[in-house]
Amino acid sequence: MTAQTPRLEIRNLTRRFEGKTVVNDVSLSILPGNVTCLLGPSGCGKSTTLRMIAGVDMQDSGTIHVDGRLICDTITRVPPERRSIGLMFQDFALFPHLSVGDNVAFGLKGPKAAQRERVMQLLGRVGLGGYVDNWPHELSGGEQQRVALARALAPRPRVMLMDEPFSGLDNRLRDGIRDETLALLKEEGTSVLLVTHEPEEAMRMADEIALMRDGRIVQRGAPYNIYNAPVDKAAVAFFSDINVLEGVVQGALVDTPFGQFLAPGHADGARVEIVFRPQHVSIDFDRSGRGPLPTPLQGTPARGVVERARFMGSESLVEFRMDHDAQVLRATVPNVFLPRVGTPMWLSVRRNRCFVFPAG
């Protein structure tokens, strides 16, 4: 095994149920110590992919490799307990009849003294060293999650599979426990494949995101690249609210009420959608029917009237009914900005923060 050999590699995994393809030709690899997130809406095939890797479900085609060793294809199948793969579910799945210490020790083998040392080491690292003799029902949700993590890490798996592991936690606890979990996994050098439908969680935890839709991976990359270079409109919309302008390409340009947009690579006469996020809309006040002058970065401003304004905690969301076509566009503003309904204002769109995709 070389330094660049993936810790986990899956090639062309496919799974069908009753004639429906749930996972369709999925391939990805994870290097040692890295975190990859399978991100996508419910029902897109994320959990089924995890179940095949763990060995609790069998693929119809494709292969699974750990440290370059084949562990499963349609002929060879290493049993789940011999794959050196840990698995964490969203419900923690602790054994109610076992103490915290016995839960953590469940997958361990060897001398009892060595098992006890490993249990106390992990419980200490998750801040539960004094809970070894407690029962799971005596713990809070966050404490149960830490026990589940310690149990999954106890046998020193090469790969950790995590299926929505934080979804059952209170929002106030979630960020802290996610960070603690990630730090511990990194310390152990464990490669992680995390399944979630929450973009914020993926951005917070992952070294790489694999965006999944309808059983396929449609885009892979670092969180920054996935967010700032999305493959299509649906990829933009998965991470945030969006605004959409429609237009027709003429000479690699699209005319809109906000001025012209570049549309390289699109044929003349093609209908396109210009997609941009609310945080990339600039707002200016109306000056007796006039707005700010056009600029190369912001283009031509267009006027609308405030239809609704809401304070969201760290920012304000303002919806505008545009004069030119009555379309509703959204803009976000840091802190508190709550103009009255009916107030006319001018909107501009940052050219370098727009995406142009084929219409439809």
N, C-alpha and C positions, 0 to 999 in steps of 0.2 A: 504494500500500500504506500503510495507517494503522498507528499504533503497536500497535493491537490485532489486526491481521491475523495469524492463526496462521501460524507458519513451516511447519508440516505440518498438513494437515487431510484426513481420510478420511471419506467419507460412504457409509454403507450398503453396505460391502464384503461380498460373499458369494462363497464358493468351494465348489464341489461336486466330489467325486471319485467316479465310479462310482455316482452316485445318492445318495451320502451328503453331507450339508451339513457341511463342516468349519469354515467361517467363516460366521457367520449374521448378516448385517445389522449389521456392526460400524462404529461411528462414533466418532471422537475427534479432538481437535485439540491441538497443542502450540505454545505461544508461543515466540518467539525466546529462546534461552538456557536454556530449561526442560528438565527431565528428567522424562519420563513412563515408567512401568514397566508393561508388560503382564505381569501376575502370574497364574499358574494352574498346574494340574497338567499333566504330560506328556500330549500328545494333545488339548489343548483348543483348538488352532488358533492359538497364539501365533506360532510360526515361519512358518506359512503366511501369516499377516497380514504379517509382515516381508518375506517373499519377494515378495508382491504389491506392496508399497510400493517395494521395491528395483527391481522390474521384471524379476525372474527367473521370476516366475509371473504369470499373467493372471487377473484376477478374472472371475467370471461376471456380476456386476453391481456397481454402485457406482462412486465416483469418488475420485481422489487429487489433491490440490492442494498445491503448494509456493509459499509467499508469495502465495497467492491465485490462482496460475496453474494451470489444469488441465493435469496431465501424463499422466493416464490415465483413460479410461473404456472402454466396450466398442467405441468407434470410434477415438478418438484414443489414441495411445500413443507417448510420448516414450521413446527408447531409454534403457536403464539408465545408460549413460555420460554422458548429457546431463541427468540429473535433479538434479545437485548433491547427491547422497545418498551418504554413505559407509556401508560395511557391514563389521562385524567379527563373525567367527564364533568359536566356542569353541575351534577347533583352530588359530587364528591364520593358517593358510593362507599362510605365507611361502614365497617361491620358493626352493627349496634351491640352485639354480644361480646365484643372484644374491647379491652381498654385501649387508650390512645397508644401506649407503648406496643401493645400486641398488634394493633393495626399497622403501625409502621414496620414492625418486624415480620409481617405476614409473608412477604416474598423472599426473606433472607434464608440462607442455608449456612451450615458450618457450626462452629462451637457457639454455645449460648453466650459466653462472655464476649466474643467478637460481635455477635448480633446486638447485645445490649450496648456495647460501645458505639456501634453505628447508629442505633436508635437515639441514644442520648446526644450524640454529635449533631444529628439532623434536627432533633427537637430544639436543641439549644440555638441552632442557626435560624430557626423560624420563630424564636422567642417563646417556646412552649416547654422549656426544660422542666418546669415544675408541674406539668400536666400529665406526666407519663402514666399515672395510675387512674386518671379521670376516664369517664365514659363519654362517648361522642355526644350524647344528648345533653351533657353538661356544658358543652362548648357553644360559642356563638358561631354564626355562619362564617365569619372571617377566620376564626380559629379552626373550624373544621376544614376550611380550604387549605390552611397551612399544614394540617395533619395529612390531608390527601396528597399534597405536594411532597412532604417528607416520605410518605409510604411509596410514592411512585419513584422517588430518587434513591431509596434505600438500596436496591440491588445494583446501583450504578449503571443504568441503561445508557446505551450509546445514543439513543434517540428518544425524545419525549414527544408524544402526541397529545395535544390539548384541544378538547372539543368544547368550545364556549365555556371555559372554566370559571369565568368571573361573572357570568350573566345572572347568577342568583344572589349576588352580593349587593348590599346597599350602596348607592352611588357615592356616599361619603367615604366608604371604605375602599372602594374599588381601585382608585388610582394608587393608593399607597400599597395595597396588597399586590397589584400588578407589578409595581416597581420592585418590591421585595422579591417576588417570584422570579422576575427576570434576572435580578442580581445573583440569586442563588443558582439558577440554571447556568449562568455564565461562569460562576465560580467552579461548578462541577464539570464544565467543559461539555455539557450536553447539547446536542443539536436538537432544535425544537421545530415542530410543525404545528402551528396554532391555527385553529379554525374559528372564525368569527364572522358575524355579519355587520360589525360595527367598525366603520372606517377609522374612528378616533383610536380605538384599541389597536388596530393594525398599524397605524402610523406611530403610535407610542412604543410598540414592542418590537416591530419587525426590522430585520436587516434587509429583507426582501419581501415584497408583496406579490402574490400570484392572484390576479383578479379573475374570478370564475363566474361563468354565466352559462346556463343551459347545458351543464355537464362538461364544458370546455374551459380551459384557461385562455382568456382572450388577451391578457397582457401580463408581463412579469417585469419587475424592476425594483430599484430602491424606492422607498416611499416618496422622496422628493421628485423622482422622475415620473412615477405613476401619477402623482398629483399635477405636475406641471407640464407633462407631455402625454395626455390621455389619448387612447387609441380611437375613441369615438365619443359621441354625445352621451351615451349611457354611462361611460366611464367617468365623465365629468360629473354627471348628475348623481353618481353613487357617493361622491365625497362631499357634495354641497348642493344648495339650491342653485339653479341656473336661470339665466335669461337667454332668449333665443330671438335673433333677427333672421328673417328670410330674404333672399335676394337671388339675382341671376348674374352669372359671371360674364363680363365683357372685357376682353383684353386683360385677363388676370386681375380684374378689379370688380368689386361689387358695390353698387350705389345703394345707400340707405339714408334715412333721415339723419343719421349721425355722421354723414360723409362717406367717403369711399374706404373700403377695406381691401387689403391685398388677399388674393385667393390663388396663389401659385399652385400649379399642378392640376387645376380644374379647367375643363374645356369650356370654350365660349358657349353660352347658352345653357350651361348646367345650372340647375337650382341647387343652392347651398344654404346651410344654416350657420350663422355666426353665433357662437356660444360663449357666454362670459358669466362670471360669478358676480353676485351682488356686491362683494367687497371691492370689485374693480370698477364700480360706477362712481363717478365724481358728481357732487351736487353743488349747484351755485344758485344764488338768489335771483329772482326776477327783478329787473330794473325797468319798470314801465314797458314791459313787453320785449325787453332785450336781455340777452344772456351774455356770457363771456365770449371773447373772440376765439375762433378755431385755432388749434395748435397741432403740430405734427403728431404729438403723442396722444392727445385727447380727441383729436378730430373735431367735427362740428357738433356743438351742443344742440339738443332737441328739448322742447318744452313739454312738461306734463304737470298734472295737479295731484297733490297728495290725496290718496284714497284711504290710506290707513297707516298708522305709525305705532309701533310697539317697542317697549324696552325689554331686552332679552337677558339682562344681567350685566354682561361686559360690553354689549353693543346694542344699537337700536336698528330695527328693521323697518324701512319705510317703503310703502308700495305706491307707485305712481301710475295714473291713467294718462297715457301719452296723447298729445294733441293730434298727432299725424294719423293714427289709426286706431285709437282707443285701446291699444294693447297695454296690459299691465306689466310694468317692469319693477324689479325689486333692487333696493340698494341698502347696504349696511354701513353704519357709521359708528366709530368707537364711542363708548360712553353714552350719555343721554342726549338724544336729538329727537324731539317729538313735535314736529310742525303740525299746525292745525289742518284738519281735513279741508280740502279745497284750495290750499295754498299753492299758487303756481311756482314752479322751480325749474331749473335747467339741468339736464343730465348730460354727462359726457362719458365715453367709454374708452378705457385705456387700450390702445391698439396692441401693445405688446403682451396683453393678458387675455387675448381672444383666441378662440379655436374655430377653424373653418372646416366643416364636414359636409359631405354630400347630403342633400335634403332627404328626409324619409328614413 
